[in-house]
Amino acid sequence: MVKLITPNSLFYFALEFQTNFKTQSNMETSTITFDQLPHVVGGLSEKLDRVLELLEKAGIAGHSKQSKSSRRLVYAKEACQIIGKSLSTLYRAVKAPNDPIPSYKRGKLLYFYENEIYAWIEGGRKHSAAPSLAETAAAITAGMKRRPRGGYNF
């Protein structure tokens, strides 16, 4: 549900905010010492919590977690900027048989989700440890068409 923000609602919010904090403000305007710092920070934290509560009551502020987890749709040119490659390389990577970039096509346009592109980039991370002898042997024998007559010499 989206609430419309009108000038009147902002005025009443500002008025309520001002009256609440004038009565609660008991801090001095003098220089704050190091010993007073925890008390001052605690007071600021309480005030910030109250401001957020008033903003949520007014419908101005919502949960920020929802906006971070939302998926943002990007076009091909912006996807090129994200991965740092040209448009032709992007199209080739979409059609790659082994690890294609996740994409969606409607008509003539390609669409990408930004979080899927970042996940694809992170999925291509190189392993820092060297592969074991068994992994290397499996990779070599996987590419052979037939077993050699003399057997494997590993």
C-alpha positions in Angstrom: 0.0 0.0 0.0 1.4 3.4 -1.0 0.5 6.5 0.9 0.6 9.8 -0.8 2.6 12.5 0.8 0.8 15.8 0.8 2.1 19.1 2.1 -0.4 18.9 5.0 0.9 15.5 6.1 4.4 16.8 6.1 3.4 19.9 8.0 1.7 17.8 10.7 4.7 15.4 10.9 7.1 18.3 11.3 4.9 19.9 14.0 4.6 16.6 15.9 8.4 16.0 15.6 9.2 19.5 16.8 6.9 19.4 19.9 8.1 15.9 20.9 11.7 16.8 20.8 11.4 20.2 22.4 10.1 18.5 25.5 12.6 15.7 25.4 15.7 17.8 24.7 17.6 18.1 28.0 21.1 18.1 26.6 23.3 21.1 27.2 24.7 23.0 24.3 28.1 23.2 25.9 31.2 21.2 24.8 30.8 17.4 25.2 33.5 15.7 27.1 34.8 12.2 26.6 33.1 11.0 29.8 29.7 12.3 28.5 30.0 10.6 25.1 28.2 7.4 25.9 25.2 9.3 27.4 25.1 11.6 24.4 25.3 8.7 21.9 22.5 6.9 23.8 20.3 10.0 23.6 20.9 10.4 19.9 20.1 6.7 19.3 16.8 7.1 21.2 16.0 10.2 19.1 16.8 8.5 15.9 14.5 5.5 16.8 11.7 8.0 17.6 12.2 9.7 14.2 12.1 6.4 12.3 8.9 5.5 14.3 7.3 8.8 13.4 8.2 8.4 9.7 6.8 4.9 9.6 3.6 6.1 11.2 3.3 8.8 8.6 3.9 6.2 5.9 7.0 8.0 4.5 9.6 5.4 5.5 9.2 1.7 4.9 11.3 -1.3 5.4 14.6 -0.8 3.6 15.2 -4.6 3.4 12.5 -5.0 0.8 14.1 -2.5 -1.5 17.6 -4.2 -1.3 16.2 -7.6 -2.1 14.2 -6.4 -5.1 15.4 -7.5 -8.5 16.3 -4.7 -10.9 15.8 -5.3 -14.6 18.6 -4.0 -16.9 19.0 -3.9 -20.6 21.9 -5.2 -22.7 23.9 -1.9 -22.7 23.8 -1.6 -18.9 24.7 -5.3 -18.5 27.7 -4.6 -20.7 28.8 -1.9 -18.3 28.3 -4.3 -15.3 30.5 -7.0 -16.7 32.9 -4.7 -18.5 32.6 -6.3 -22.0 31.4 -5.1 -25.4 27.9 -5.8 -26.7 29.0 -8.5 -29.1 30.9 -10.3 -26.3 27.8 -10.1 -24.2 25.6 -11.7 -26.9 28.3 -14.4 -27.4 28.3 -15.1 -23.6 24.5 -15.4 -23.6 24.8 -18.2 -26.2 27.8 -19.9 -24.6 27.2 -23.6 -24.2 29.1 -24.2 -21.0 28.3 -21.2 -18.7 25.9 -18.7 -20.3 24.9 -15.4 -18.8 21.3 -15.7 -17.4 19.1 -13.7 -19.7 15.5 -13.3 -20.8 14.3 -12.5 -24.3 10.9 -11.0 -25.2 10.7 -10.1 -28.8 14.0 -8.6 -30.0 15.1 -7.3 -26.6 17.3 -9.1 -24.1 16.7 -8.5 -20.4 18.9 -9.3 -17.5 18.4 -9.1 -13.7 21.2 -7.2 -12.0 21.5 -9.6 -9.1 21.7 -12.6 -11.5 24.6 -11.0 -13.4 26.5 -10.4 -10.2 25.8 -14.1 -9.1 27.1 -15.2 -12.5 30.3 -13.2 -12.1 30.8 -14.6 -8.6 30.2 -18.1 -9.8 33.2 -17.9 -12.2 35.6 -17.3 -9.3 38.9 -19.2 -9.9 39.9 -21.7 -7.2 43.1 -20.6 -5.4 44.2 -24.2 -4.6 45.8 -26.2 -7.3 43.8 -29.2 -8.5 44.7 -32.5 -7.1 46.4 -35.3 -9.2 43.1 -37.2 -9.4 41.2 -34.1 -10.7 43.9 -33.5 -13.3 43.9 -37.1 -14.5 40.1 -37.1 -14.7 40.2 -33.9 -16.8 42.8 -35.4 -19.2 41.0 -38.7 -19.6 37.7 -37.0 -20.2 39.0 -35.5 -23.4 40.3 -38.8 -24.8 38.3 -40.8 -27.3 39.7 -44.2 -26.5 41.9 -45.8 -23.9 45.5 -46.0 -25.0 47.0 -49.5 -25.6 49.8 -49.1 -23.2 47.5 -47.9 -20.4 47.6 -44.6 -18.6 51.0 -43.3 -17.4 50.2 -40.9 -14.6 
